Amino acid sequence: QGGVAGNNYQDPDSVSFLRKGFNQNIVAGIVAFTGPGLFNAMQGLGNAGGSDPKVAATMNATLYATFSIFGVLSGSLFNILGTKLLMSFGALTYGFYAISVYLWGQVDDSYAAMAIVASAFLGLGAACLWGAQGTMTLSYALENQKGLFFGIFWLIFNMGGVMGGFISMGINSGASAGASAVTPETYFTFCGLMVGGSIFAFFFVIRPSQVVKADGCLVVFEQTDSAEGLGELREVAKLFCNRYMLLLTPLIIQSNWFYAYEFGGINGLLFDAPTRGLNSAIYWGISGVSSYVCGTYYLDRESMGGRRQRAIRGLTM
């Protein structure tokens, strides 16, 4: 968590644009817009835009297996590499995934193995990107701004899915009636934007120690004693015995459980390429707006009850 360290204070109005916590959260949203946002658009095309649902299912299983493993280690990776490298590298793996899916779905089925390997790399990259993003969004916000920061981030991030869906719809709208294949131009567009997001992260994400929050406090982190060796990993392992963490586990699992059915089983099988793009755009657009409204106008409002009550009601909604 970010916090105050002694007299570490700077006038928030006197620091540069990129050093403000609010603006760094927007930078994180833009990186997610080009990476996981466009990835969501690809998933919304059904089977990631490919033609074989079995390969797509294997890719998703591989991706989320590596994501879950490296997600546990993302805190350690953050302490070692920092936000800039994690965000930049994470965004780049999305581009590798996009081009691999293109080769499998559009060039030759023999590239299926490459697509699966790319999914494994994407699991590592996603852990890096989301670990850094979560740290940035939570640490750069004041206590009464966390819903706002998450809402703004989620709105920007999901606009990647919206734009990607409309790009796909526009590019594929000239296809013959009932065509299911996604055009190569769709993949090239997605891949170019993903690589651009990686470059953007490298130049515009700054070190947390340079960030100033809205109250003028610098962001600092509790560091693990290097003499402890694997001490940090032991602390992470203890979380699996923490009852609050265990109570959240069903909700964590549920948050990604339905994607395979909605995108592969519904959008991928029941619609053609242009209407898949339209469905994807609508889906992510509503998700982004809802997140912003819920975070900004509900989760941060103390008049709606204590934090626990607001969290429970938000999860119920």
VOPAGU-2260 file (C-alpha; in pm, 1 decimal, decimal comma):
REM VOPAGU-2260
SITE   aa  ch    i         X         Y         Z
SITE  GLN   A    0       0,0       0,0       0,0
SITE  GLY   A    1     111,4     353,6     -60,2
SITE  GLY   A    2     146,5     581,1     237,5
SITE  VAL   A    3     325,9     872,0     401,7
SITE  ALA   A    4     688,8     847,9     502,8
SITE  GLY   A    5     784,3    1114,1     755,2
SITE  ASN   A    6     782,6    1459,2     600,0
SITE  ASN   A    7     768,8    1335,2     242,3
SITE  TYR   A    8     533,6    1598,9     107,0
SITE  GLN   A    9     518,2    1796,2    -216,0
SITE  ASP   A   10     263,0    2045,7    -335,8
SITE  PRO   A   11      52,2    1842,2    -581,7
SITE  ASP   A   12     -12,7    2154,8    -789,2
SITE  SER   A   13     358,0    2214,7    -845,3
SITE  VAL   A   14     458,5    1871,0    -976,0
SITE  SER   A   15     459,4    1770,4   -1341,4
SITE  PHE   A   16     161,3    1609,9   -1512,4
SITE  LEU   A   17     298,8    1256,1   -1508,4
SITE  ARG   A   18     398,0    1266,4   -1140,6
SITE  LYS   A   19      39,5    1302,7   -1021,7
SITE  GLY   A   20    -116,5     980,8    -897,7
SITE  PHE   A   21    -445,5    1044,9   -1075,8
SITE  ASN   A   22    -271,0    1084,1   -1410,6
SITE  GLN   A   23     -54,3     774,3   -1360,9
SITE  ASN   A   24    -375,7     579,8   -1306,7
SITE  ILE   A   25    -495,9     710,2   -1643,5
SITE  VAL   A   26    -164,9     600,5   -1799,9
SITE  ALA   A   27    -223,5     252,5   -1657,1
SITE  GLY   A   28    -572,2     258,7   -1809,4
SITE  ILE   A   29    -434,9     349,6   -2153,1
SITE  VAL   A   30    -182,0      64,0   -2138,7
SITE  ALA   A   31    -460,1    -175,2   -2039,9
SITE  PHE   A   32    -672,9     -29,5   -2320,6
SITE  THR   A   33    -417,9    -143,0   -2579,0
SITE  GLY   A   34    -332,5    -474,8   -2413,8
SITE  PRO   A   35    -601,8    -661,5   -2220,6
SITE  GLY   A   36    -870,2    -431,3   -2359,2
SITE  LEU   A   37    -802,8    -537,1   -2717,5
SITE  PHE   A   38    -742,3    -892,9   -2595,7
SITE  ASN   A   39   -1098,0    -887,3   -2462,8
SITE  ALA   A   40   -1214,4    -774,1   -2805,8
SITE  MET   A   41   -1032,7   -1069,6   -2961,8
SITE  GLN   A   42   -1193,2   -1306,7   -2712,4
SITE  GLY   A   43   -1526,8   -1149,8   -2792,8
SITE  LEU   A   44   -1482,5   -1258,7   -3154,3
SITE  GLY   A   45   -1532,6   -1615,6   -3034,5
SITE  ASN   A   46   -1246,4   -1866,7   -3001,4
SITE  ALA   A   47   -1010,1   -1566,2   -3015,5
SITE  GLY   A   48   -1109,0   -1530,1   -3380,5
SITE  GLY   A   49    -981,5   -1875,2   -3479,3
SITE  SER   A   50   -1182,8   -2161,7   -3621,2
SITE  ASP   A   51   -1111,0   -2451,0   -3383,7
SITE  PRO   A   52   -1282,9   -2425,8   -3042,4
SITE  LYS   A   53   -1067,8   -2709,3   -2900,7
SITE  VAL   A   54    -746,3   -2518,6   -2969,8
SITE  ALA   A   55    -902,6   -2201,4   -2830,7
SITE  ALA   A   56   -1005,0   -2385,7   -2512,9
SITE  THR   A   57    -651,4   -2523,6   -2472,3
SITE  MET   A   58    -511,3   -2174,2   -2519,8
SITE  ASN   A   59    -739,2   -2031,2   -2251,9
SITE  ALA   A   60    -656,7   -2312,3   -2008,5
SITE  THR   A   61    -282,6   -2259,8   -2065,1
SITE  LEU   A   62    -311,4   -1883,8   -2034,9
SITE  TYR   A   63    -498,7   -1885,8   -1705,8
SITE  ALA   A   64    -285,2   -2163,5   -1557,3
SITE  THR   A   65      33,4   -1961,3   -1607,7
SITE  PHE   A   66    -152,0   -1643,2   -1509,9
SITE  SER   A   67    -252,6   -1796,8   -1174,6
SITE  ILE   A   68     100,1   -1920,9   -1101,6
SITE  PHE   A   69     282,2   -1600,3   -1187,3
SITE  GLY   A   70       2,6   -1390,0   -1040,0
SITE  VAL   A   71     105,3   -1520,6    -698,1
SITE  LEU   A   72     460,9   -1405,1    -772,0
SITE  SER   A   73     365,1   -1066,9    -917,8
SITE  GLY   A   74     436,5    -883,9    -591,7
SITE  SER   A   75     792,9   -1014,0    -588,0
SITE  LEU   A   76     832,2    -927,3    -956,2
SITE  PHE   A   77     709,1    -576,1    -877,7
SITE  ASN   A   78     971,9    -529,9    -604,7
SITE  ILE   A   79    1246,9    -651,1    -837,3
SITE  LEU   A   80    1152,6    -494,0   -1171,8
SITE  GLY   A   81     922,3    -202,2   -1090,3
SITE  THR   A   82     611,8     -70,5   -1265,2
SITE  LYS   A   83     768,1      46,2   -1592,6
SITE  LEU   A   84     920,5    -287,6   -1694,5
SITE  LEU   A   85     622,5    -491,2   -1575,0
SITE  MET   A   86     370,1    -279,2   -1765,4
SITE  SER   A   87     582,1    -258,5   -2080,5
SITE  PHE   A   88     669,8    -628,4   -2090,3
SITE  GLY   A   89     316,3    -731,0   -2001,6
SITE  ALA   A   90     166,9    -523,8   -2283,2
SITE  LEU   A   91     418,2    -666,9   -2532,2
SITE  THR   A   92     308,0   -1025,6   -2465,2
SITE  TYR   A   93     -40,9    -934,8   -2583,6
SITE  GLY   A   94     104,8    -843,6   -2923,2
SITE  PHE   A   95     286,3   -1177,4   -2943,3
SITE  TYR   A   96     -41,6   -1349,7   -2862,8
SITE  ALA   A   97    -228,3   -1159,7   -3136,1
SITE  ILE   A   98      20,7   -1246,1   -3411,1
SITE  SER   A   99      32,9   -1610,1   -3299,1
SITE  VAL   A  100    -345,4   -1638,4   -3314,5
SITE  TYR   A  101    -332,9   -1486,7   -3663,6
SITE  LEU   A  102     -82,0   -1746,5   -3782,1
SITE  TRP   A  103    -293,1   -2027,6   -3637,2
SITE  GLY   A  104    -632,7   -1904,2   -3748,2
SITE  GLN   A  105    -544,7   -1751,9   -4085,2
SITE  VAL   A  106    -224,3   -1909,8   -4218,7
SITE  ASP   A  107    -194,7   -2273,5   -4114,1
SITE  ASP   A  108    -338,1   -2497,3   -3843,1
SITE  SER   A  109      15,5   -2620,9   -3773,7
SITE  TYR   A  110      73,0   -2294,0   -3584,9
SITE  ALA   A  111    -166,6   -2411,4   -3312,5
SITE  ALA   A  112     129,6   -2510,4   -3094,3
SITE  MET   A  113     276,5   -2161,2   -3131,9
SITE  ALA   A  114     -56,4   -2008,3   -3030,4
SITE  ILE   A  115     -63,8   -2223,9   -2717,6
SITE  VAL   A  116     294,5   -2124,8   -2628,6
SITE  ALA   A  117     201,4   -1759,7   -2684,6
SITE  SER   A  118     -88,0   -1810,9   -2443,5
SITE  ALA   A  119     156,9   -1930,9   -2178,8
SITE  PHE   A  120     372,8   -1621,5   -2230,8
SITE  LEU   A  121      61,9   -1407,1   -2213,7
SITE  GLY   A  122     -20,2   -1562,3   -1875,7
SITE  LEU   A  123     318,4   -1442,2   -1749,8
SITE  GLY   A  124     274,0   -1100,3   -1911,6
SITE  ALA   A  125     -78,2   -1058,2   -1778,6
SITE  ALA   A  126      43,4   -1134,7   -1425,5
SITE  CYS   A  127     309,9    -865,4   -1464,5
SITE  LEU   A  128      71,3    -607,1   -1608,1
SITE  TRP   A  129    -218,4    -665,2   -1368,8
SITE  GLY   A  130      11,1    -688,7   -1066,0
SITE  ALA   A  131     163,5    -351,9   -1150,6
SITE  GLN   A  132    -174,0    -198,4   -1235,3
SITE  GLY   A  133    -337,2    -309,5    -910,5
SITE  THR   A  134     -48,0    -169,6    -711,4
SITE  MET   A  135     -63,0     161,7    -897,0
SITE  THR   A  136    -437,9     206,9    -871,9
SITE  LEU   A  137    -461,4     119,5    -501,8
SITE  SER   A  138    -144,4     298,7    -390,6
SITE  TYR   A  139    -185,4     621,1    -584,6
SITE  ALA   A  140    -541,0     683,4    -461,6
SITE  LEU   A  141    -644,6     835,0    -130,2
SITE  GLU   A  142    -872,6     623,1      85,5
SITE  ASN   A  143   -1183,2     803,3     -41,3
SITE  GLN   A  144   -1069,8     782,5    -406,0
SITE  LYS   A  145   -1021,7     408,8    -454,2
SITE  GLY   A  146   -1361,1     352,6    -613,1
SITE  LEU   A  147   -1301,5     651,5    -841,9
SITE  PHE   A  148    -957,5     529,7    -946,4
SITE  PHE   A  149   -1080,3     178,4   -1018,0
SITE  GLY   A  150   -1386,7     312,4   -1199,6
SITE  ILE   A  151   -1181,0     540,0   -1425,2
SITE  PHE   A  152    -925,8     268,0   -1492,2
SITE  TRP   A  153   -1194,9      13,0   -1576,8
SITE  LEU   A  154   -1375,1     260,1   -1802,7
SITE  ILE   A  155   -1060,2     335,9   -2005,9
SITE  PHE   A  156    -952,0     -28,6   -2010,3
SITE  ASN   A  157   -1288,4    -154,1   -2135,0
SITE  MET   A  158   -1297,3     107,4   -2408,1
SITE  GLY   A  159   -1022,2    -104,1   -2565,3
SITE  GLY   A  160   -1274,1    -384,0   -2598,9
SITE  VAL   A  161   -1529,7    -140,1   -2738,1
SITE  MET   A  162   -1291,5       3,7   -2997,6
SITE  GLY   A  163   -1161,2    -340,9   -3087,4
SITE  GLY   A  164   -1513,7    -469,0   -3134,6
SITE  PHE   A  165   -1607,3    -182,3   -3365,0
SITE  ILE   A  166   -1279,1    -216,8   -3557,0
SITE  SER   A  167   -1355,5    -583,4   -3611,6
SITE  MET   A  168   -1712,7    -510,0   -3714,3
SITE  GLY   A  169   -1600,1    -245,0   -3963,1
SITE  ILE   A  170   -1317,0    -449,4   -4113,2
SITE  ASN   A  171   -1526,2    -764,9   -4141,4
SITE  SER   A  172   -1848,3    -600,0   -4256,5
SITE  GLY   A  173   -1751,3    -651,4   -4620,2
SITE  ALA   A  174   -1725,8   -1027,4   -4575,1
SITE  SER   A  175   -1976,6   -1251,6   -4745,6
SITE  ALA   A  176   -2298,5   -1319,5   -4560,1
SITE  GLY   A  177   -2256,7   -1569,1   -4280,3
SITE  ALA   A  178   -1876,8   -1568,3   -4300,2
SITE  SER   A  179   -1715,7   -1667,9   -3974,2
SITE  ALA   A  180   -1346,9   -1599,2   -4040,4
SITE  VAL   A  181   -1188,1   -1279,3   -3911,1
SITE  THR   A  182    -980,1   -1085,2   -4164,1
SITE  PRO   A  183    -598,1   -1058,0   -4132,5
SITE  GLU   A  184    -631,5    -680,0   -4108,8
SITE  THR   A  185    -812,2    -725,5   -3776,6
SITE  TYR   A  186    -514,2    -907,3   -3626,7
SITE  PHE   A  187    -259,4    -663,7   -3771,3
SITE  THR   A  188    -452,3    -370,2   -3625,7
SITE  PHE   A  189    -476,0    -531,2   -3284,0
SITE  CYS   A  190    -109,9    -634,3   -3283,6
SITE  GLY   A  191      10,0    -286,4   -3383,7
SITE  LEU   A  192    -191,8    -120,3   -3107,3
SITE  MET   A  193     -68,7    -371,8   -2849,3
SITE  VAL   A  194     295,7    -310,0   -2937,0
SITE  GLY   A  195     223,8      63,0   -2929,7
SITE  GLY   A  196      86,9      23,2   -2577,1
SITE  SER   A  197     410,2    -144,6   -2468,0
SITE  ILE   A  198     614,0     146,6   -2604,0
SITE  PHE   A  199     374,6     394,0   -2440,6
SITE  ALA   A  200     419,8     222,5   -2102,3
SITE  PHE   A  201     798,8     234,4   -2130,5
SITE  PHE   A  202     799,2     612,1   -2179,2
SITE  PHE   A  203     508,7     727,4   -1960,7
SITE  VAL   A  204     494,6     494,3   -1658,9
SITE  ILE   A  205     720,4     634,7   -1386,9
SITE  ARG   A  206     865,3     493,2   -1065,5
SITE  PRO   A  207     622,6     493,2    -769,1
SITE  SER   A  208     873,1     690,2    -560,2
SITE  GLN   A  209     823,7     983,8    -801,2
SITE  VAL   A  210     444,4     983,6    -773,1
SITE  VAL   A  211     259,7    1240,8    -561,4
SITE  LYS   A  212     -92,2    1170,9    -438,9
SITE  ALA   A  213    -373,3    1426,8    -426,4
SITE  ASP   A  214    -291,1    1522,2     -65,8
SITE  GLY   A  215      75,2    1586,3    -149,8
SITE  CYS   A  216     209,8    1266,1       4,6
SITE  LEU   A  217     472,6    1066,8    -180,0
SITE  VAL   A  218     406,1     699,7    -246,3
SITE  VAL   A  219     620,0     459,1     -44,3
SITE  PHE   A  220     610,7      82,4      -4,5
SITE  GLU   A  221     699,9    -150,6     276,2
SITE  GLN   A  222    1004,5    -341,6     158,0
SITE  THR   A  223    1078,2    -704,4     237,4
SITE  ASP   A  224    1408,8    -753,6     420,2
SITE  SER   A  225    1641,0    -898,7     156,6
SITE  ALA   A  226    1817,7   -1097,5     430,4
SITE  GLU   A  227    1502,6   -1305,9     469,9
SITE  GLY   A  228    1559,7   -1468,6     131,6
SITE  LEU   A  229    1229,0   -1638,0      53,0
SITE  GLY   A  230    1051,6   -1447,0     327,9
SITE  GLU   A  231     824,9   -1265,0      87,8
SITE  LEU   A  232     713,1   -1589,9     -74,3
SITE  ARG   A  233     639,0   -1730,5     269,1
SITE  GLU   A  234     422,8   -1429,4     344,6
SITE  VAL   A  235     236,1   -1483,0      17,9
SITE  ALA   A  236     182,7   -1848,9     107,9
SITE  LYS   A  237      29,5   -1743,2     439,9
SITE  LEU   A  238    -246,7   -1564,9     249,0
SITE  PHE   A  239    -388,4   -1902,0     152,4
SITE  CYS   A  240    -462,7   -1956,0     520,4
SITE  ASN   A  241    -612,8   -1609,9     568,7
SITE  ARG   A  242    -987,6   -1647,1     618,9
SITE  TYR   A  243   -1068,2   -1318,3     446,6
SITE  MET   A  244    -871,8   -1427,5     142,2
SITE  LEU   A  245   -1044,5   -1766,5     144,4
SITE  LEU   A  246   -1386,2   -1602,1     167,0
SITE  LEU   A  247   -1305,0   -1396,5    -142,1
SITE  THR   A  248   -1187,7   -1699,8    -340,0
SITE  PRO   A  249   -1531,7   -1800,9    -478,4
SITE  LEU   A  250   -1584,5   -1446,4    -604,7
SITE  ILE   A  251   -1236,8   -1439,7    -757,2
SITE  ILE   A  252   -1305,3   -1766,1    -942,2
SITE  GLN   A  253   -1649,8   -1652,1   -1052,2
SITE  SER   A  254   -1511,3   -1330,1   -1200,0
SITE  ASN   A  255   -1350,1   -1519,2   -1490,4
SITE  TRP   A  256   -1553,2   -1840,2   -1496,1
SITE  PHE   A  257   -1817,2   -1729,2   -1744,0
SITE  TYR   A  258   -1593,6   -1585,2   -2018,4
SITE  ALA   A  259   -1536,2   -1918,6   -2193,2
SITE  TYR   A  260   -1912,1   -1975,3   -2222,0
SITE  GLU   A  261   -2008,7   -1622,2   -2322,6
SITE  PHE   A  262   -1738,4   -1573,3   -2583,8
SITE  GLY   A  263   -1671,1   -1924,7   -2712,2
SITE  GLY   A  264   -2006,8   -2091,2   -2657,2
SITE  ILE   A  265   -2236,3   -1801,3   -2747,6
SITE  ASN   A  266   -2061,2   -1530,4   -2948,0
SITE  GLY   A  267   -1826,3   -1770,2   -3126,6
SITE  LEU   A  268   -2092,1   -2017,8   -3239,1
SITE  LEU   A  269   -2410,7   -1819,2   -3288,2
SITE  PHE   A  270   -2287,4   -1509,4   -3474,5
SITE  ASP   A  271   -2078,5   -1423,2   -3779,4
SITE  ALA   A  272   -1764,1   -1207,6   -3773,3
SITE  PRO   A  273   -1924,1    -858,7   -3799,6
SITE  THR   A  274   -2195,5    -924,8   -3539,7
SITE  ARG   A  275   -1941,1   -1077,5   -3302,1
SITE  GLY   A  276   -1756,0    -746,5   -3311,9
SITE  LEU   A  277   -2076,8    -554,2   -3241,6
SITE  ASN   A  278   -2169,4    -783,8   -2952,8
SITE  SER   A  279   -1821,2    -747,3   -2807,4
SITE  ALA   A  280   -1832,1    -366,7   -2830,6
SITE  ILE   A  281   -2168,5    -347,8   -2654,2
SITE  TYR   A  282   -2061,0    -595,5   -2385,4
SITE  TRP   A  283   -1743,1    -411,8   -2289,3
SITE  GLY   A  284   -1900,7     -69,2   -2323,2
SITE  ILE   A  285   -2168,9    -149,4   -2066,6
SITE  SER   A  286   -1905,7    -309,8   -1841,8
SITE  GLY   A  287   -1687,9       2,6   -1848,0
SITE  VAL   A  288   -1968,7     249,5   -1782,8
SITE  SER   A  289   -2113,4      33,8   -1504,5
SITE  SER   A  290   -1773,9       8,5   -1334,3
SITE  TYR   A  291   -1727,6     384,8   -1344,1
SITE  VAL   A  292   -2074,9     457,4   -1208,0
SITE  CYS   A  293   -2046,2     195,0    -933,7
SITE  GLY   A  294   -1696,4     298,9    -825,4
SITE  THR   A  295   -1746,9     674,8    -840,7
SITE  TYR   A  296   -2103,7     719,9    -723,5
SITE  TYR   A  297   -2140,0     428,8    -484,4
SITE  LEU   A  298   -1825,7     264,3    -346,6
SITE  ASP   A  299   -1661,2     592,6    -241,5
SITE  ARG   A  300   -1971,7     746,3     -84,7
SITE  GLU   A  301   -1958,4     718,4     292,8
SITE  SER   A  302   -2326,5     812,8     309,9
SITE  MET   A  303   -2397,8     467,0     163,7
SITE  GLY   A  304   -2263,8     298,9     478,0
SITE  GLY   A  305   -1928,2     168,8     596,0
SITE  ARG   A  306   -1671,9      20,3     359,7
SITE  ARG   A  307   -1779,8    -334,3     445,1
SITE  GLN   A  308   -2145,0    -260,9     374,8
SITE  ARG   A  309   -2062,9     -87,2      47,4
SITE  ALA   A  310   -1839,8    -376,1     -59,6
SITE  ILE   A  311   -2104,5    -637,2      13,6
SITE  ARG   A  312   -2374,2    -442,3    -171,1
SITE  GLY   A  313   -2140,5    -378,7    -463,2
SITE  LEU   A  314   -2052,9    -748,2    -492,2
SITE  THR   A  315   -2422,4    -835,7    -474,2
SITE  MET   A  316   -2502,0    -597,4    -759,2
